[in-house]
Amino acid sequence: MDSQSVFVLTDDERAQLSEVADELAAAQPAEIDHPEWMGRGRDLSAAIPVRLAARLRQFRHDAGPDGSILIRNLPVREAELPDTPQVLGSVERTPAHSSSVIALTTLQLGEIIAYRNEKSGALVQNVVPVPGQEAEQNNAGSQRLGMHAENTFHDNRPDYVALFCMRADHDRVAELQVTCVRQAVALLTDADRAILTQPRYVTPPPSSFPTQTASEPHALLIGADDDPNVRVDFISTEALDAEAGRAKDALEDAFDKVVQGIKLEPGDLAIVNNHLVLHGRSHFTPRYDGKDRWLHRTFVQLDHRRSRAVRQSNGNVLD
């Protein structure tokens, strides 16, 4: 990654954040998804190290050439962690030190959200390998996961996806793979770019969203000609005609040429701008011994009013 996309906490800053996380973890009611706990998290997020808060504010303004940021040396108490979960739909409901760290940090970007049909609407979710899911194209797999924008099909996609590493894989080979449209578009022909800005694609929802239908036809490149957003899931997005399909293939090839791999270590937090960056995962081999790769995940939305019609009681979970 570009040097400006990596931010490293000092040990003193790490200790300061750890103290604030302990305070949030002890807050009542002891339920991450409870509005009062999340409200306390908003308040305490103002107490994170000043330099970290400033860097997050800069990233919110402009995600830079990589469209993502890697924050290193966050506090993780590896010796106190329980075994890595091994079940589908694994989430965090009871506050702990690590879940408080990711909540405090990402609340400096915006509002943490979740989707009722995904991971049972939990605001802090686990990304872990699950036995029997190895080849599945989802966060429970361990084969290569294709490049995608999160919840491409949804009208209220997250603005950011955050992944906080508590445990790396045994062999230290697993990569978070990221690829940014700001780099990929320069590799496209003018003809392909023109096609990709037209609503000639649809994206069906995954099986975890049984009540959702496929998206309305949409473009893959959206917004400013000189700095477009991207809306595509190369696992599921479908072209509506052959010419659009060829342009999609060209876009996928362009993204593949600028992929960057990040081997997350405990204490690393990667945050990607979901409008600029596609993300995926390389292959790794889990052992299912309680010490496998374990990430916490949150979704962040900048404009909370945008989704108000699909959030009950002005909460954080989208229907």
C-alpha atoms as one frame of an Amber mdcrd trajectory, in Angstrom:
protein
   0.000   0.000   0.000   1.006   3.620  -0.487   2.741   4.939   2.632  -0.011
   7.504   3.177  -2.494   4.624   3.407  -0.773   3.085   6.454  -1.117   4.624
   9.913   0.733   3.207  12.930  -0.234   4.014  16.508   2.534   4.705  18.993
   2.637   2.441  22.038   1.329   5.297  24.180  -1.591   5.809  21.798  -2.231
   2.069  21.857  -2.404   2.119  25.650  -4.735   5.133  25.605  -7.120   3.439
  23.185  -7.013   0.264  25.266  -8.154   2.191  28.350 -11.073   3.755  26.480
 -12.024   0.307  25.110 -12.080  -1.093  28.653 -14.433   1.696  29.680 -16.774
   0.990  26.775 -16.647  -2.776  27.336 -17.846  -2.194  30.909 -20.707   0.111
  29.876 -24.259  -0.932  30.641 -26.400  -2.442  29.327 -23.832  -5.056  28.318
 -25.286  -5.472  24.810 -23.413  -4.202  21.759 -26.636  -3.874  19.773 -28.463
  -1.905  22.465 -28.984   1.770  21.533 -27.656   2.947  24.898 -24.422   0.980
  24.536 -23.913   2.285  21.019 -24.667   5.802  22.288 -21.974   5.421  24.920
 -19.652   4.280  22.158 -20.345   7.473  20.199 -19.467   9.564  23.242 -16.301
   7.638  24.063 -15.123   7.656  20.443 -14.262  11.315  21.053 -11.658  10.105
  23.585  -9.576   8.003  21.205  -6.056   9.300  20.486  -6.199  12.694  18.790
  -3.789  11.725  16.025  -5.900   8.652  15.150  -9.136  10.669  15.127  -7.539
  13.258  12.855  -6.301  10.605  10.415  -9.755   9.014  10.264 -11.287  12.415
   9.584  -8.831  12.943   6.732  -9.683   9.513   5.331 -13.382  10.308   5.521
 -12.774  13.453   3.465 -10.656  11.707   0.825  -9.758   8.026   0.827  -6.604
   8.668  -1.219  -5.199   6.757  -4.200  -5.720   3.338  -2.568  -9.250   4.047
  -1.327  -8.388   2.245   1.903  -6.421   2.684   5.092  -4.509   0.203   7.239
  -4.261   1.142  10.906  -1.619  -0.839  12.795  -0.709  -1.446  16.446  -4.259
  -1.314  17.792  -4.645  -3.108  21.126  -5.439  -6.826  21.041  -5.196  -9.067
  24.100  -4.398 -12.277  22.292  -3.779 -14.288  25.455  -7.308 -13.515  26.684
  -9.141 -14.381  23.475 -11.480 -17.372  23.480 -11.267 -19.971  20.741 -11.984
 -18.722  17.242 -15.704 -19.356  16.505 -16.490 -22.125  14.020 -20.200 -21.602
  13.315 -22.088 -19.894  10.515 -23.412 -16.449  11.314 -20.940 -15.861  14.136
 -21.340 -12.431  15.748 -20.441 -10.475  18.872 -23.364  -9.615  21.152 -21.646
  -9.104  24.519 -19.100  -6.267  24.698 -15.448  -7.226  24.992 -12.171  -5.373
  24.595 -11.688  -6.127  20.888 -15.291  -5.415  19.865 -15.050  -2.123  21.752
 -11.852  -1.193  19.881 -13.451  -1.589  16.452 -16.634   0.169  17.583 -14.742
   3.174  18.972 -12.596   3.500  15.877 -15.272   3.140  13.229 -17.732   5.393
  15.083 -15.285   8.188  14.236 -16.220   7.666  10.574 -20.008   7.495  10.841
 -22.803   5.255  12.089 -22.281   1.512  12.450 -25.046  -0.350  10.624 -26.066
  -3.922   9.935 -28.668  -5.732   7.824 -31.416  -7.754   9.463 -31.002 -10.590
   6.963 -27.222 -10.798   7.373 -25.528 -12.157  10.506 -28.867 -11.714  12.336
 -28.472  -7.936  12.274 -25.509  -7.840  14.676 -23.461  -4.647  14.571 -20.110
  -6.347  15.261 -19.687  -9.512  13.205 -17.063 -12.247  12.990 -15.245 -13.273
   9.825 -13.980 -16.792  10.501 -13.526 -20.023   8.540 -16.306 -22.551   9.126
 -16.015 -26.309   8.556 -17.840 -27.359   5.406 -17.853 -23.821   3.986 -14.348
 -23.872   2.538 -15.379 -23.418  -1.110 -18.277 -21.022  -0.506 -18.073 -17.470
  -1.829 -18.787 -15.863   1.521 -17.006 -14.716   4.668 -17.052 -18.251   6.142
 -14.974 -19.734   3.314 -11.244 -20.229   3.012 -10.830 -20.561  -0.756 -10.216
 -17.379  -2.741 -13.113 -14.950  -2.382 -13.843 -12.944  -5.531 -13.576  -9.179
  -5.669 -16.733  -7.305  -4.765 -18.235  -4.168  -3.328 -20.140  -5.032  -0.159
 -23.884  -5.611  -0.716 -23.733  -4.396  -4.300 -27.391  -5.267  -4.846 -28.645
  -3.086  -1.980 -29.892   0.494  -2.327 -28.232   1.328   1.006 -24.782  -0.159
   0.665 -22.254   0.556   3.422 -19.950   3.495   2.806 -17.105   1.707   4.597
 -16.216  -1.854   5.511 -13.860  -2.310   8.463 -11.961  -5.530   9.271 -10.084
  -5.835  12.567  -7.658  -8.735  13.007  -7.496 -10.550  16.344  -5.806 -13.674
  14.988  -3.939 -14.308  11.757  -4.076 -17.656   9.981  -1.557 -20.255  11.127
   0.588 -20.091   8.002   0.474 -16.301   7.653  -0.557 -16.556   4.004  -4.136
 -15.208   4.066  -4.472 -11.850   2.367  -7.180  -9.262   2.397  -7.177  -8.288
  -1.256  -8.157  -4.746  -2.236  -8.318  -3.011  -5.597  -9.249   0.610  -6.220
 -11.251   2.093  -9.080  -9.049   5.196  -8.995  -6.223   3.050 -10.346  -8.248
   0.659 -12.489 -10.089   3.192 -14.682  -6.856   4.386 -16.276  -6.487   0.923
 -17.815  -9.872   1.019 -19.601 -10.596   2.175 -23.141 -12.905   5.135 -23.634
 -15.428   2.829 -25.303 -15.544   0.442 -22.347 -15.804   3.296 -19.873 -18.790
   4.681 -21.762 -20.589   1.320 -21.630 -19.813   0.834 -17.941 -21.543   4.129
 -17.076 -24.838   2.887 -18.534 -27.503   0.936 -16.559 -26.888  -2.374 -18.306
 -26.224  -4.593 -15.292 -28.161  -6.211 -12.437 -26.957  -7.746  -9.196 -29.035
 -10.440  -7.464 -28.943 -10.649  -3.662 -27.158 -13.503  -1.891 -29.165 -16.308
  -0.312 -28.865 -14.601   3.074 -31.300 -11.911   1.836 -34.326 -14.067   0.925
 -36.803 -11.181   0.885 -34.728  -8.982  -1.446 -35.012  -8.969  -5.209 -32.323
  -8.269  -7.760 -31.271  -4.666  -8.115 -32.768  -2.407 -10.717 -30.483  -2.126
 -13.770 -27.448  -0.114 -12.750 -24.144   1.130 -14.108 -20.827  -0.183 -12.832
 -19.094   3.203 -12.948 -21.089   6.000 -11.328 -20.589   9.714 -10.750 -17.718
  11.958 -11.841 -16.083  11.038 -15.131 -12.629  11.787 -13.735 -13.180  10.070
 -10.350 -16.061   7.573 -10.550 -17.491   5.308  -7.906 -17.784   1.597  -8.625
 -20.754  -0.706  -8.072 -19.981  -4.295  -8.958 -19.706  -7.751  -7.442 -17.740
  -9.935  -9.832 -19.187 -12.994  -8.068 -22.802 -12.155  -8.939 -23.285  -9.012
 -11.078 -24.766  -9.903 -14.471 -24.611  -8.007 -17.756 -27.867  -7.524 -19.651
 -26.280  -7.831 -23.107 -23.118  -9.164 -24.728 -21.468  -5.777 -25.245 -21.991
  -4.900 -21.589 -20.580  -8.294 -20.653 -17.375  -7.650 -22.593 -16.980  -4.269
 -20.878 -17.489  -5.924 -17.478 -14.770  -8.437 -18.320 -12.446  -5.576 -19.225
 -13.221  -3.895 -15.918 -12.498  -7.077 -13.991  -9.196  -7.443 -15.819  -8.286
  -3.841 -14.963  -9.064  -4.396 -11.297  -7.019  -7.612 -11.272  -3.988  -5.681
 -12.523  -4.037  -3.292  -9.552  -4.912  -5.715  -6.735  -2.959  -5.295  -3.528
  -2.667  -8.019  -0.892  -2.594  -7.203   2.823  -1.573  -9.873   5.312  -3.414
  -8.722   8.403  -1.659  -9.231  11.721  -3.274  -9.014  15.176  -3.898  -5.339
  15.897  -4.391  -4.401  12.232  -7.578  -2.633  11.193  -8.263  -2.279   7.461
 -10.976   0.139   6.369 -12.076   0.292   2.725 -14.222   2.897   1.036 -16.993
   0.719  -0.397 -17.616   3.141  -3.280 -14.012   3.117  -4.482 -12.630  -0.278
  -3.495 -13.482  -3.884  -4.200 -12.232  -6.400  -1.692 -11.777 -10.154  -1.514
  -9.591 -12.769   0.143  -6.838 -15.132  -0.886  -6.835 -18.861  -0.191  -5.671
 -20.163   3.190  -5.897 -23.465   5.043  -7.778 -23.459   8.354  -7.054 -26.093
  10.994 -10.234 -25.738  13.082  -8.211 -25.977  16.271  -9.559 -22.850  17.959
  -6.683 -20.675  16.740  -7.751 -19.933  13.166  -7.915 -16.527  11.503 -10.419
 -14.267  13.248 -11.560 -10.815  12.173 -14.237  -8.515  13.548 -16.230  -6.649
  10.896 -18.343  -3.511  10.978 -20.207  -1.610   8.272 -20.333   2.182   8.427
 -22.789   4.600   6.839 -22.070   8.321   6.514 -25.582   9.669   5.977 -27.815
   7.927   8.497 -30.919   9.721   7.198 -30.505   8.048   3.826 -31.666   4.708
   5.224 -34.185   5.962   7.809 -37.172   4.469   5.977 -35.761   0.948   6.375
 -34.486   1.269   9.962 -37.053   0.503  12.649 -37.268   3.001  15.528 -34.299
   4.927  14.111 -32.023   2.056  15.098 -28.889   0.797  13.375 -30.283  -2.289
  11.614 -31.585  -2.061   8.046 -34.486  -4.230   6.881
